[in-house]
Amino acid sequence: MPLYIRKGLLEIPPGSEKDWASEEQEEDYFLRDPEQAQDCLPQPYRMIDKVVELVIDQVLEIIKIQEKNREAERLKVKINIFQPTAEIQVSRRVNCVAAGASGTYLFAGLSEGLAVYSLSDQGWICGWEADNLEVCSLGVCQVQNQVYLISTVDDMGIARLFYFIDENLHFLKAFNEPEDISKRTVCKLCNLSDGGDYAGVLLEGNEECWLEVYKLPKDTWLKEMEHSPATTAGTPVMTEPKVTQPVLLMKIKPPKALAGSLFKTVQEAVQGNEDSSVFGTGQNHIISSHQWDQQEAIFLGMIEKYLSLDMPKTPEGGKSRRTMFNFLQPNKLLHSDTDAVHSAIPNAISVHWNGHHNHLMYLLAKPAKDKADIDLKPDIVWPCAAPIRFSAVSSCAAYLALCLDDETLTVWDIKYSGFPLAVVALPEGRSIGNIYFLGHKSSNRDYPSVPRVQILVLGADKSLYLVNAAGGKESSLVLLQESPGTPDEQISAVVPVSSLPNGVLLFYRSGIVELLDVVLNQKVCQFGLPLSYKLAFPWQPVYALDSENLCLFLKANEKVARGEMLATENGPCTLFSFTLDSVCLMESVTKAQQTAVLSHNLHWEQKCKSLFQTRLQTFPERRKQIAASWTLLRKQASDLTQRDILCR
């Protein structure tokens, strides 16, 4: 084999003084990777490449100029700032507020009890006082005209229920007031169903967590309150009448951790599940404890190098950090008939526990033997691909959204079809912080021809997205606001306005409150306070929105020196009222609202005609798709025929 040897000494050539990192350098210096070397294009392709690159550079410059001009025009647009129309002076610290649906009353949770104010004259009506007791959260549900149920949770975690009728406040029940301090429980969440038929109380104590569901005899209370001395006296007072107590329907506990089976045969495991028509929680299995430990040891041995020993383990038990529950109206998932689907009374409650994959549903009207069952079994088990983080039900009770730990959002049409509308994933590196339904109640009373729902997604980095779920390729994810650079620009609260189809209120940590049109992604207006006031606790604002009457309430404190700031924030405050009817919304919002109302008021014959016209408009496109499908089928059939001939 011939061997070629270079003549002369082998020396390392000196480095070039030119910029080695420059891509335009044509010198083949000794550190260049030969695999990354590119051959020069011959003429005239080299000239064409330079012309294309020049055109691309010019287009990018034009785009930058247009974006700069568009941003400048956007900054020139003057945003209307609306001032409050009324104010309510409160002599104590306000922790939370809620507006009545009739637009007549305002309920406030104070540092020493509960108060009710009139919106007509901004005066105090009645209240419930308790020393050293702060109402931290407040829920209001309208039972009848001028009749309300009120649920409160104080700073000690005790949930209470009140009845407001004839401008009098009546204390009904404390759900978890302890008789023994060693057996004290803390209420993490207390919700009332629409209409006041049921109440759900999420409790935690002794490293356990459970959900109690109560049936509220609201009609019986209405009759009992008519003969109450406080109602006939004509003066607003606080009473504790002897009335019928709420009935505990069920006590729901989180599923037990999977462990070794107690069953000896498959038949015993199958018999342990009374109803085999639904998925189970995985408790009825025949895997022994020895097999369980053996499989876990094998699994940990395979991925031991990928595990971090410094990661804290999640404690077992019923932690309620991400546990949520929702009352559900009759729907397809609950096997409801056609007449029951249109009922507004809830017939089930859904719950998902912290760190669990399953979305569990329990029917509220159960046989007597199931009510006394300690280990209550769900009627429907809905398994998900990842642990459930958030859940939300639309105001029309027709759609359900589940947010999973893998940063995906699934939207379901639970009332009519029972099928999913969309599965949307956030961009890589983004995390979901909370979800909010947008919609108009009147447009969802009848089954729409094309189910469509909008959801706002607030990211953990305070970015804001809009999800349009309409099924198939029509679903989309739109970025409304990028994550802000400074803490003052971060969003602290998102409040959808159900009476405005595209309107949403945004609260910022800087104290700015604005109304945003999510379709056009434009600011409609801002809500300003008098010069001597500022928004109280803008990072956790105290507000209330009456969507039906379009009235917004904000808590504000007087501007004082830094030394007096703490004393002012813990003392008296002012509740300012803004009337959204005076806000001139954009044409798109008004047209969308008018279209929704008109579509609801149409006669069924006109609705059928409209659907038929829509179907005719899509006929040419569907005809093309059918023709393309037949052409593809003929080609595949011809290929199969030729293949058979060759094989023979």
SVG drawing of the C-alpha trace seen along z (x, -y; Angstrom):
<svg xmlns="http://www.w3.org/2000/svg" viewBox="-97 -64 109 81">
<polyline fill="none" stroke="black" stroke-width="0.4" points="0.0,0.0 1.6,-3.3 2.2,-5.9 2.3,-9.6 4.3,-11.8 4.4,-15.6 7.8,-17.0 9.1,-19.4 8.5,-19.9 4.9,-19.6 4.1,-22.8 0.9,-24.3 0.0,-27.3 -0.5,-30.6 -4.0,-31.7 -5.7,-34.3 -6.2,-37.7 -9.6,-37.9 -12.9,-37.3 -13.3,-33.5 -16.9,-33.7 -18.0,-35.7 -20.1,-33.7 -18.9,-35.8 -15.3,-34.8 -14.1,-32.8 -10.7,-31.7 -10.6,-28.0 -8.9,-28.4 -7.7,-25.2 -10.5,-25.0 -13.3,-25.0 -15.5,-21.9 -15.4,-20.2 -18.9,-18.8 -20.2,-22.4 -18.5,-23.6 -20.7,-24.9 -19.9,-25.0 -20.4,-28.4 -23.3,-28.5 -22.3,-29.0 -23.6,-31.9 -26.3,-33.0 -27.7,-31.2 -25.3,-33.1 -26.8,-36.4 -30.4,-35.1 -29.6,-34.1 -28.3,-37.6 -31.4,-39.1 -33.7,-36.9 -31.8,-37.7 -32.0,-41.4 -35.8,-41.2 -36.3,-39.3 -34.3,-42.0 -36.3,-44.7 -39.6,-43.0 -38.5,-42.6 -37.6,-46.3 -41.1,-47.2 -42.7,-44.9 -40.8,-46.5 -41.8,-50.0 -45.4,-49.0 -45.4,-47.4 -43.8,-50.5 -46.4,-52.7 -49.2,-50.5 -48.0,-50.6 -47.7,-54.4 -51.3,-54.7 -52.4,-52.4 -50.8,-54.6 -52.4,-57.7 -55.9,-56.2 -57.4,-57.9 -59.0,-55.5 -62.1,-56.8 -61.9,-56.9 -65.2,-56.6 -65.8,-57.9 -68.0,-56.3 -71.7,-57.0 -72.2,-56.4 -70.3,-55.5 -71.0,-53.7 -69.1,-54.6 -68.2,-51.7 -67.1,-52.2 -65.2,-48.9 -62.7,-47.0 -64.3,-45.2 -62.8,-41.8 -65.2,-40.7 -68.4,-41.9 -71.1,-40.3 -74.0,-41.9 -77.5,-40.6 -79.0,-39.5 -81.9,-41.9 -79.6,-45.0 -81.1,-46.1 -78.7,-45.0 -75.0,-44.8 -73.6,-42.3 -70.3,-42.9 -68.1,-40.7 -66.6,-42.9 -63.8,-42.6 -66.5,-42.0 -69.4,-40.3 -71.7,-40.8 -73.6,-43.9 -76.3,-44.5 -76.5,-47.9 -79.2,-49.4 -78.0,-50.4 -80.9,-52.9 -79.8,-55.3 -76.4,-53.7 -77.6,-53.2 -77.1,-50.4 -80.0,-48.0 -79.1,-45.3 -76.1,-43.2 -74.7,-40.5 -72.0,-41.5 -69.4,-39.2 -66.4,-40.3 -63.0,-39.2 -64.5,-37.4 -63.6,-38.3 -65.7,-37.2 -63.1,-36.2 -65.3,-34.9 -68.9,-35.4 -71.4,-33.7 -74.9,-35.0 -77.7,-33.0 -81.1,-34.5 -84.0,-32.2 -86.9,-34.5 -87.3,-38.2 -85.7,-40.1 -84.9,-36.7 -81.3,-35.5 -79.2,-32.7 -75.8,-33.8 -72.9,-31.6 -69.8,-32.9 -66.4,-31.6 -64.5,-33.4 -60.8,-33.6 -61.2,-30.6 -62.4,-28.4 -66.1,-28.2 -68.8,-28.1 -72.2,-29.7 -75.5,-30.0 -77.8,-33.1 -81.3,-33.9 -82.2,-37.4 -85.8,-38.2 -87.9,-41.4 -84.7,-43.3 -84.0,-41.1 -81.0,-38.8 -81.5,-35.4 -78.8,-33.1 -79.6,-29.5 -76.6,-27.2 -72.9,-26.9 -71.7,-23.8 -68.5,-23.0 -68.6,-25.0 -66.5,-22.7 -67.8,-21.6 -64.3,-20.3 -61.3,-22.3 -59.2,-19.2 -61.7,-18.0 -61.7,-21.3 -62.2,-21.3 -61.5,-24.1 -63.7,-25.0 -61.7,-25.4 -64.6,-26.1 -68.3,-26.7 -70.5,-27.0 -74.3,-27.3 -75.9,-25.9 -77.9,-28.2 -81.3,-28.6 -80.2,-27.6 -81.3,-23.9 -77.9,-22.5 -74.8,-23.5 -71.3,-22.0 -68.8,-22.4 -65.2,-21.2 -63.7,-20.5 -60.2,-19.6 -59.0,-18.4 -56.7,-15.8 -54.8,-15.4 -58.0,-14.4 -60.2,-16.1 -63.8,-15.4 -66.8,-17.1 -70.2,-17.4 -73.3,-18.0 -76.5,-19.4 -80.0,-19.6 -81.4,-23.1 -85.2,-23.3 -85.6,-26.8 -89.3,-26.5 -89.9,-25.4 -87.8,-28.3 -89.8,-30.7 -93.0,-29.6 -91.4,-29.6 -89.9,-33.1 -93.3,-34.5 -94.4,-34.1 -91.2,-35.2 -91.5,-38.1 -88.6,-39.9 -90.3,-39.9 -93.6,-41.3 -91.9,-44.0 -90.9,-46.1 -87.5,-47.0 -84.3,-45.4 -82.9,-43.1 -80.7,-40.0 -82.4,-36.8 -81.7,-33.1 -85.0,-31.5 -85.8,-27.9 -86.2,-26.5 -85.8,-23.2 -82.1,-22.3 -80.4,-21.4 -80.2,-17.6 -76.8,-16.0 -77.1,-14.1 -73.6,-12.6 -70.1,-12.8 -67.6,-12.3 -64.1,-11.3 -61.1,-11.2 -60.2,-7.8 -57.9,-5.6 -54.4,-5.1 -54.0,-1.9 -52.7,0.9 -52.7,4.7 -55.9,6.5 -58.1,8.2 -59.9,10.3 -58.8,13.8 -60.5,14.5 -61.5,12.5 -65.2,13.2 -64.9,11.5 -63.3,8.4 -66.0,8.2 -68.7,8.6 -67.2,5.7 -68.3,3.3 -72.1,3.2 -72.5,1.4 -70.2,2.6 -71.5,0.1 -69.0,-2.6 -65.3,-2.9 -64.0,-2.3 -61.4,-4.0 -59.1,-1.0 -59.8,0.2 -61.3,3.6 -58.3,5.5 -56.5,8.8 -52.9,7.5 -51.4,8.6 -49.2,6.5 -46.2,8.6 -46.7,8.1 -47.3,4.4 -44.1,3.9 -42.1,6.0 -43.3,4.0 -42.6,0.7 -39.1,1.9 -38.5,2.9 -39.8,-0.4 -37.7,-2.5 -34.6,-0.5 -35.0,-1.2 -35.4,-5.0 -33.3,-5.5 -30.8,-7.7 -33.5,-10.0 -35.1,-10.6 -34.1,-13.6 -33.6,-12.6 -34.0,-16.2 -37.5,-16.5 -40.0,-16.7 -42.6,-13.9 -46.3,-14.8 -47.8,-13.9 -50.6,-11.3 -54.0,-12.3 -56.7,-14.6 -55.0,-17.9 -57.5,-20.4 -55.0,-22.5 -56.5,-21.8 -59.7,-20.1 -62.7,-21.6 -66.4,-20.7 -69.2,-21.9 -73.0,-21.4 -74.2,-19.9 -77.6,-20.2 -79.2,-17.2 -77.1,-16.4 -76.1,-13.6 -73.3,-12.3 -75.7,-11.6 -78.1,-9.7 -80.8,-12.3 -83.9,-12.2 -84.8,-15.0 -87.2,-16.7 -84.9,-16.6 -82.0,-18.2 -83.9,-21.5 -84.4,-21.5 -82.4,-24.2 -82.3,-22.2 -78.9,-20.4 -79.1,-16.7 -75.4,-15.8 -72.1,-17.1 -68.7,-16.6 -65.4,-16.7 -61.8,-16.1 -59.2,-15.7 -55.7,-17.1 -53.2,-15.0 -55.9,-12.5 -56.6,-11.7 -60.3,-10.9 -63.2,-13.4 -65.9,-11.9 -69.7,-12.5 -72.3,-11.7 -76.1,-11.8 -77.9,-13.9 -81.1,-11.9 -79.9,-8.5 -81.7,-5.6 -81.8,-5.5 -79.3,-2.7 -76.6,-4.7 -77.1,-7.8 -75.9,-6.1 -73.0,-4.4 -69.8,-5.6 -67.5,-4.7 -69.6,-6.4 -69.0,-5.2 -69.2,-7.6 -71.9,-7.1 -69.6,-8.1 -65.8,-8.0 -64.3,-10.1 -60.5,-9.2 -58.1,-11.8 -54.6,-11.4 -53.0,-13.5 -53.9,-14.9 -56.7,-17.5 -55.6,-21.0 -58.7,-23.1 -62.3,-22.6 -65.0,-25.0 -68.7,-24.9 -70.2,-27.6 -72.9,-29.8 -75.4,-28.0 -74.3,-24.7 -73.8,-23.2 -70.0,-23.1 -67.3,-21.7 -63.6,-22.5 -60.8,-20.5 -57.3,-21.8 -54.7,-19.0 -51.1,-19.0 -49.7,-18.5 -50.8,-22.0 -53.7,-20.8 -57.3,-22.1 -60.2,-19.9 -63.7,-21.4 -66.8,-19.2 -70.4,-19.7 -72.0,-17.9 -75.6,-19.1 -76.6,-18.1 -74.1,-15.8 -71.7,-14.6 -68.7,-14.9 -65.5,-17.0 -65.4,-20.3 -61.7,-21.0 -58.4,-19.9 -55.9,-22.8 -52.3,-22.8 -50.4,-25.8 -47.1,-26.6 -44.1,-24.8 -42.8,-26.3 -46.1,-28.0 -48.3,-26.9 -52.0,-27.4 -52.9,-29.5 -56.7,-29.6 -59.5,-29.4 -62.7,-31.5 -65.7,-30.9 -67.1,-33.7 -70.6,-33.6 -74.0,-35.0 -76.8,-33.2 -79.6,-34.0 -77.8,-32.6 -77.4,-29.2 -80.9,-28.3 -81.5,-26.3 -79.1,-23.9 -77.0,-25.9 -76.5,-24.7 -72.7,-25.0 -71.7,-24.7 -69.1,-27.3 -67.6,-28.5 -64.9,-30.9 -62.5,-30.4 -60.0,-32.8 -56.7,-31.2 -54.6,-33.1 -51.1,-31.7 -48.9,-31.3 -46.6,-34.0 -49.7,-36.3 -50.0,-36.0 -53.6,-35.9 -54.9,-33.6 -58.3,-33.2 -59.5,-29.7 -62.2,-29.3 -63.7,-25.8 -66.0,-25.0 -64.9,-21.4 -62.4,-20.1 -60.2,-22.6 -62.2,-25.6 -60.7,-25.5 -57.9,-28.0 -55.6,-29.5 -54.9,-33.2 -52.5,-35.2 -54.1,-38.4 -51.4,-39.7 -47.8,-38.6 -46.2,-38.1 -45.4,-41.6 -41.9,-42.7 -42.6,-44.5 -44.7,-43.3 -47.0,-46.4 -48.1,-45.3 -49.2,-41.9 -52.8,-40.8 -54.2,-40.2 -57.8,-39.3 -59.9,-38.4 -63.7,-38.9 -65.8,-38.0 -68.9,-40.1 -71.6,-37.6 -74.0,-40.3 -71.3,-41.5 -70.3,-38.6 -66.8,-39.8 -66.2,-41.9 -63.9,-41.0 -62.6,-43.1 -58.9,-43.1 -57.4,-44.1 -53.6,-45.0 -51.3,-45.2 -50.7,-48.9 -54.3,-49.6 -55.7,-50.0 -59.1,-48.4 -60.0,-48.2 -62.6,-46.7 -61.2,-44.6 -62.8,-43.4 -61.3,-40.0 -62.3,-39.6 -60.6,-42.7 -58.1,-42.7 -58.7,-46.4 -59.2,-48.3 -62.7,-49.8 -62.4,-51.9 -60.9,-52.3 -62.5,-52.8 -61.0,-55.6 -61.3,-56.6 -61.3,-60.1 -57.9,-61.7 -57.8,-61.3 -58.5,-57.5 -56.6,-54.4 -57.7,-50.8 -57.3,-48.8 -54.9,-45.8 -54.6,-45.8 -52.7,-42.5 -55.8,-41.0 -58.6,-43.4 -62.0,-43.5 -64.7,-43.8 -68.2,-42.7 -69.9,-42.5 -73.6,-42.5 -73.6,-41.1 -77.3,-41.4 -77.6,-45.0 -74.0,-45.9 -72.9,-47.4 -69.3,-47.2 -68.2,-47.8 -64.7,-48.5 -63.1,-48.9 -60.9,-52.0 -58.8,-53.6 -57.8,-57.2 -54.3,-58.1 -52.1,-58.8 -48.5,-58.9 -46.5,-55.7 -46.4,-55.8 -50.2,-55.9 -50.8,-53.4 -51.3,-50.3 -53.7,-52.0 -55.8,-53.2 -56.0,-49.8 -57.2,-48.2 -59.8,-50.9 -62.9,-52.4 -63.1,-52.3 -65.3,-53.3 -67.1,-51.2 -67.5,-52.9 -70.1,-51.9 -69.8,-52.1 -72.7,-51.8 -71.6,-50.0 -74.7,-51.0 -73.1,-54.4 -70.1,-52.8 -70.2,-53.1 -68.9,-49.7 -67.5,-48.9 -69.7,-48.1 -68.5,-44.5 -69.8,-43.9 -73.2,-45.5 -73.6,-43.6 -72.7,-40.3 -75.2,-40.9 -78.0,-41.8 -77.3,-38.8 -77.5,-36.5 -80.8,-38.0 -82.3,-37.9 -81.3,-34.2 -83.0,-33.3 -86.2,-35.1 -86.6,-33.5 -89.5,-31.1 -88.5,-27.5 -89.5,-27.6 -87.1,-30.6 -84.4,-28.8 -84.8,-25.7 -84.7,-28.0 -81.5,-29.6 -79.9,-26.3 -80.9,-25.1 -79.5,-28.2 -76.2,-27.7 -76.2,-24.1 -76.7,-25.2 -73.8,-27.7 -71.4,-24.9 -72.6,-22.5 -70.0,-23.4 -67.2,-22.8 -68.7,-19.5 -69.1,-18.5 -65.4,-19.1 -64.5,-17.0 -66.8,-14.1 -65.3,-14.2 -61.8,-14.2 -62.6,-11.2 -64.1,-9.2 -61.0,-9.9 -58.7,-8.7 -60.8,-5.6 -60.7,-4.8 -56.9,-5.2 -56.5,-2.9 -58.7,-0.3 -56.7,-0.5 -53.5,-0.1 -54.8,3.0 -56.0,4.5 -52.6,4.0 -50.9,5.5 -53.1,8.6 -52.4,9.0 -48.6,8.8 -48.8,11.3 -50.6,13.8"/>
</svg>
